[in-house]
Structure formats: C-alpha cells, structure tokens
Amino acid sequence: MINITIPEPHVSITKQVDPELSNIYGFTDFHLIPRDMGGIFMFYNENDELLFVGKARKLRPRIKKHFEDTVSVIKMNREEVTKIDVCLIGDPVHREIYETYIINEYKAKYNVDKVLYK
C-alpha cells in the first residue's frame, strides 16, 4: 500500500462578511495566493466540508477562473465556498497524485472527474 501524506496548506484565505475592500465572492486576500507557482487548491464550505479540489500550473489565475467563468464545475455553488486552502507543489506528477488522492479520500462534493469511489 502507498502511504500519502497531504501537505499542510501554504495559504488559507477565508470569505469575509460584507467586505469593504474589492472582492470576488467575498474573498479579499487573493493577493496572498502566488500568481506564477503551481500546486493544488481546495474549496471548503462553512462546515469545513470539502467541496472541490483542483490543481494548476499557475494558481491564482486558475482559482479566480472558478469564480468568474460560466463553465466551472462549481458555478452554481460559488456562494457555498467560504475557505480556500492552497498547497504549493512544483512537480506536475505530484500535483496529479495529490489531487486524485484527496478527491477520493475525502470525497470532494463537486469533483466529477477522477472519482474512483462510486
């Protein structure tokens, strides 16, 4: 059996209630997420349930895209996201492994690809 240890998040941002600053769906701290680094990201709801896991070569633009485009898997549930955790992972193979493992181990609610537990 392979033993996988999920890395601790390097960045964690939380949705603000009635933010005074410019925001995207209540998140004002997107600047904390590295723009040109790769890794995985996890969206959580207010009950700390895992909603969605994704990976990206460039994290900040990819995460923002989930809140802006019309084809995102979470487009109908964006308001449900209250926390975003980001783990910086340089190796693309490692990103793939972590993403698939987390989706299946924690049964991410809105991931439809890479699901092996059905």
PyMOL commands that set and color helices and strands:
alter all, ss='L'
color gray80, all
select helices_A, chain A and resi 30-32+59-68+75-80+92-106
alter helices_A, ss='H'
color red, helices_A
select strands_A, chain A and resi 11-14+39-44+50-56+83-88
alter strands_A, ss='S'
color yellow, strands_A
deselect
rebuild
show_as cartoon
